[in-house]
Amino acid sequence: MSEISYSAHPTSIVDAGAKIGAGTRIWHWVHISAGARIGLSCSFGQNVYVGNDVVIGNNVKVQNNVSVYDAVTLEDDVFCGPSVVFTNVYNPRSTVVRKNEYRRTQVCKGATLGANSTVVCGTTIGAYAFVAAGAVITRDVKAYALVAGVPARQIGWMSEHGERLDLPLTGDAQAHCPKTGHLYRLIDGELQRA
């Protein structure tokens, strides 16, 4: 029997078979399902649920009251604010079983999901994207994009440090992160760090 290298509050439930990396912290009333795969140094706030078919990378922060349902992947360094909502069935009905119709959701490295945002299944949120509080994601989000509203629309660009960049939404331009000085280049409507 291997030694447990993560910490779990006594009120939490970690089902046998769950794979959880060293340094991960599991707080009050969290339920981690048996098939979940969780990386190193993650944090799960109060009342979080993690499904069986879920992959979570390293250094992921999941704040209070978030349910990460089957078919969701959170890559390294993702931040999920309080009460973020994930779905996995696009057209649910109580009387129709659609477990074989789950649509996969991918949240890429370093992305931030603001408090009370909703991610409709089948979407990909690009690396270092920033979803504003209360936004509803109904389509893919570009890497580094800042999106807000219902449904969410792009309103700007964000640096890896989480600072808004002075760039147009489209075209070609460049800007420096106001905190780190790193250069970002917008090329034909796609942003990348130089």
Disulfide bonds with the S-S distance in Angstrom:
none
